Amino acid sequence: MRKKTIKDIPDLRGKRIFLTADFNISLNDGIVANDTRIVETLPTIRYLLTHGAKIIIASHLGRPHGYDTQFSLKPVADRLTQLIKTPVHLIDRYWEPESLDIIRKVPSNEITLLENIRFYKGEKENDRQFSSHLASMADVFVNDAFGASHRVHSSTVGITEFLKGYAGLLMDSEVRTLSEAVEKPKRPLVVVIGGAKTIEKISVIERLLDLADTVLLGGAIANTFLAAWGFGMGISKVDYEMVEMARVVFWKTTRKHSALILPLDVVTSDSERKGSSQIFEFNKIPGHLATYDIGPKTITLFEEHIKNAGTVIWNGPMGLYEDPRFKKGTDSVLKQISLNKGTTIIGGGDTLTSIRMKKYINLITHVSTGGSAMLAFLEKGTLPGIEVLLDA
């Protein structure tokens, strides 16, 4: 990545750093369920602290519609305090002018965390006045929020009109690793795509067919492609508005040197999942049932491709992993990727949340903090939040 990083900032001591991070983590009854995104940002925070900088952090959490305390960053502040062993001050109503004095009074060796940045509508609108307000809190801007950099928001793009922008260590690592994986991959390159969000992922799949040797589809997105092929999907989740686009992808696949592989069989149940789970081949799904996971034949097929891959990229679970009956596909993909001796990259909020077996995480080459951002980067090779940072 030809962008300047925090290591290029001259004389950090005494400088106020506005750090945009991606702390959009999973909560369970107000408690942090998965702190991966917080942990991955710690090297940047520690580097800035040890070099004498004062840090003001901004992040979003969830999709609040205005000020909504259920999306408060309080659990994040508590967890970050535990991890960094430094007091973290959560600043409410940071958009008000009075907040500037409060932030200024926070001791330089302690951390300021702004309450959910999306509580203020000017963030998503990339409001120039709001961007200027954020910039007035600091001397330098640092973006370490790879997972939010596909958005043109005030805290990722607008602020750079008023402050010089640098990449954090996590941002630098994310971009370097993903760039190398698609530009100079160890072959064969196998990409595993699951989850839902068909409208978001379908253009990425089309692009990946230019790069990958094999693309494996599972989860709800596979339902849409099976429906596009003409098979009945019962009452499964299908994005019917994207069926025609999926057909276009099929047509383009026939003109590529890559393979697009769909499930051979699926695990099903009724709409409320009260009945027992049953396994059916992809073309024999009863009309009153829905698919919730890939089946055993598909697991074996996917494992074979992953085992023989030189590079594996995974985004999105294979099924409804929250229900123990439908997590076998997701668990099998994770296990096989962890056993692969090549380059392995996984990412996506649901993907990280689905991982219960932490022992496998340490065996993965790179755990990306980006979900939609990771897919957007794979498709386009850059993101708006990266483009506005200073060139090295």
N, C-alpha and C positions, 0 to 999 in steps of 0.2 A: 504494500500500500504506500503510495507516494504522498503521504500526508504527514504533517508534523505531529508528534506525540508530546505527552507531558514532559518527556525527557529533553525536549527542545525548548521548553519555556526558560528564558533566562532569569536566573536569580529568583527562585520561588519564595525565599524567605520573606514573610510579611505580606505576600500577595494574597488577595481575596480571590478564591476560585469558585466560580459557579459551575458545579458538576451536575450534569444531567445523567441520571442512572435509571436502570430498568428494574425497579423493585415491584413489578406487577406479579406478585407471587400468590400462591393458593393459600387460603385461610380456612380453618376448620373451627367453627364456633369462636372466632376471634383470635385464634392461635395460628401461628405460621405453620403450615403443613409441609411446605417444601422451601427451604431457604437457599437453594442453589444459586438463584440470581443475585442474592445478597452476597453470598460467599465469593462468587466470581468477580465481584466488584472490589473486594477487599484489597487486592494488590495495588490498585489505583489509589484508594483512600489512604493506605499506609504509606505509599510513596510520597503523596502530597503532605501528609502530616509530618513525616520524618524530615522533610525538606523545609519545614517551617511555614507551610501555607495554611491559610484559614479557609475552611471548606463550607460552602452552602450547597446542599444537595436538593435537587428537584426530581420527582418521580410521579408517575400516575399509578393507580391501582384500580382495576376493574373499569367499568363504564358508567360512572355516575352521571346523572342528569342534574347538574348544578351541585350545590352543597348537600352532601349526604353522608352522615356520620358512619353509616355501615361500610363505607369505603375509606375510612380513616386509615392513615399510615401509622397510627399508634402502635400496632403490633410489630410493624417493621422497625420503628424507632427502638422499641424494647429489644428486639432481636439483634439489631445492629449494635446497640450498646453492649450486649453480652459478647458479641463476636469481636468487636474492636477494642473493648475494655476502655472506652472513652465516653464521657457523657454526650448524649445526643439530644438536642433541644428541638422539639417539634413546634414549629411556628404556624399558628392558625391565622387565617385571613391575611395571608402574606401580600395580597393585592392592595391592601390599604397602605397609604403613605406612612402611617405610624409604625408599620412593621419594620421599616428600614432602621429606626432607632433601636428596636428590640434586637434585630439581627446584629447590629453594630456592637452591642454590649455583650454578646456571647464571647467568652474567652477564646483567644486565638488557638489554644490547644484542644478545644472542644468542637463539636460538629453541630451545624445547623441543618435541620431537615425541614423543608417546607411541607406543609400539609398537601394532600393529593393535588397535584398541579392541574388536574382536570376539574377541580371544583370551580374554577374560574373559566367562563366560556371563551374568553379571549385566547386561551391556550390553543384550543383546536382551530380557532379562526385565524391563528397566526397574526393576531392583532398587533399592529406596530407599536402602539402606545404601551401595551402590556409587555411586549418584548423589551422596550426601552426601560420599563420599570424593573424587570428582572435583571437587566444588564447593570442597572444602577447599584445593585447589591455587591458587585464584584469588579475585579480588574481584568480577569481572564476567564474565558469560557472553555470548559472541557466536556466533550461528549463521550460518555462511556456506555450510553444506552443503545447498543446495537439493536436490541429488540424493539425500539421505538423509532428508529431512524428512517423507517419507510414513510413516516408521517411528516407532513410539512406543518409543524406546529411551532409555537413561540419558543419553547424550551429546547428545540432541536435545530431549527433553521432561523427563525426570526431574530433571535438574540445575536446572531453573528453579524448583523448589520451594525451593532454597537460595540461588540467585543471581538477580539481575535480568538479564533477557535482552534483547539487542539484535540487530538484523539487520546482517549484514555488507554490504559494498557489492555483492558478487555476488548475494547473496540479494535485496537491494532491486531490483537491475536485472532479475533473473529474473522476479520477481513483477510488477513494473510492466509489463514488455514483454509477458508472456503475458496479463496481465489486459487490456491495451489491445487485443491481437490478437483476443481473443474477445468483448470487450464493445463495442469500437468498431472493427471491422475495415474495412479498405478492401475493397470487394466487387469481384468474387466472392472468397469465402474458400474456398480449396482445401486440404484436409488429405490428406496422403499417409501411409498407415500400412503398414509392412512388418514383416519379422522374424517371430518365432514368438510364444510367450507368449499364445496366443489367450485363455485364461481371464482374463488380466490386461487385455487390450485390448478385449475385446468390449463391456464396459459403457461404455468410453470412446467407442467407435464409435457406440454407441446415443445417447450424450449429444451427440456431435459432429454428429449428424444434425439436432439442434435448432439448431445454431449455424452450420454450414458450408453452402455452396452445393453443394459436391461433395466426396465422400470417395473417394479412390483406394486400392484395396487391392492389395498385392503381397506377395511372400515367402510363407512357410509359412502365414501367417494366411489368405491368399487361398485356399489349398487347402481349408481347412475350410469356407469359404463356398461354394466350388464344389461340394464334396461335399454340402453342405446343399441345394444346388439340384438335386442328383440326378445329377451327372456323376461318372463313374468317374475316380479320381485315380491309378490304377495303384498303385505302392508309394510314392507321395509321402507326406511327413510330413503327417498330418491329425490334428487333435484331435477324435476322434469323440465324446468326451464333451460337446463344445461345439456339435455339429451342430444339436441342437434349439434351442439359444439363438440360433444364427445364423439359423435359420428365423424365429424371433421378430423378429430385427432386420430381416429382409427384409419381414415383414408390416408392421412399424412404418414402414419406409422408404416404403411405398406411401401412407402418410398424412402424409408430410412434403413440404416444398417443396425438398428437397435430393436429390441423386443419389448412389447408392452404386455405384461402377464396379469391376468385377472384370476380370481379365486376359482378353484376346481370344485370346492364344496364349502358349505357354510353351516354355522350353528344357529338354530332358530328357536323361537318361542312365541307365545302370543303377545298381543300389544302391551299388556300389563306385566308380562314376564312372570305370571303366576303358575303357568304350567311347566312341565319338565322340558328341558332343552332337547332338541332333536337335530340330527345331522342330515342334510340333504345335498345332493349335487346341485351345481349352480343353475341347471336348467329344469329342476324338478321341485322348486319351492312352492309349497301349497299356498293358495290364495289367502288363507286366514292367518298366516304366520309371517313373522318379520325376522330378518337376519341380524345377529348380534355379535358374531365373531367369524373368523375364517375357520374352516374345518381341518381335520387331521391330514387329508391329502394335500391341501394347500400349504399347511405348515411344513410338511416334508419337502414340498417343491420349493418353497421360499428358503428354507434352511439350506438346501443344496446350492442355490444361487449365491446366498450370502457366504457360505463356507468357501466357495471357490473365487470370491471377489478379491481384487487387489485394493479397491476402495469401496466403502459402503457409506451412503448418506441416508439417514432415516428421519422422517418427519411425520408424526401422526400415528396414533394407536390403531391396532387392527380390529378392535371391537369395543364393546361397552365394558371397559376394564374395571369400572367401579363395582360391577357385579362379579363375584368370584367365578361364576359359571362361564363367564365370557371374557376372561382375561388370558386364557391359555395362548391364544395367537400372539398377543402383544408380548407376553413373557417369553415365548419361544424366539421371537425376533430379537429381543434384547439379549437373550442368552447366546444366540448364535453370533450376533454382532460382537459381543464381548470376547468370544473365542477366536474371532478372526484376527490374524496376525498382520493384516495390512493396515491401511489408514481407515479409521472408523469415525464417523461424525453423526451425532444425533442432536435433534433440537425440536423445539415446539413446546408450548406451555402444557398441553395435554400429555405429550410424550414424557416430559419430566415428571409430571404429577403421577403418571401411571407406573413409574418405576418404584417398586417396593423393595427390590433386592439391591441394596446399595453396594454390595460387593462387586456387582457388575460394572458400576459406574467408573470405578478406578481403572478398569481395563479398556475403557473407551479412549481413543486418541483425543477427541475434542467434543465437549458437551456445549453446544451452542445455546446461548440465552435467548436467541431469537426464534420465533415461530413464523409468523407472517413475514417478518423482516428477513429471516433466513431464506424463505422461498422467493421473496422479491429480489434478494441479492443473487440467488442462483439464476433467476430469470434474466436480470438486467445487468449484473456485474457491478452495480453500485446502488446507492440509496441517497435520497435528498439530504439526509442528515450527515452524510459523509462528504458529499460534493462541496458543502460550504466550509469545510475545515481547511486550514492553511496547507498549501502544498509544501512538501519538503524541499 
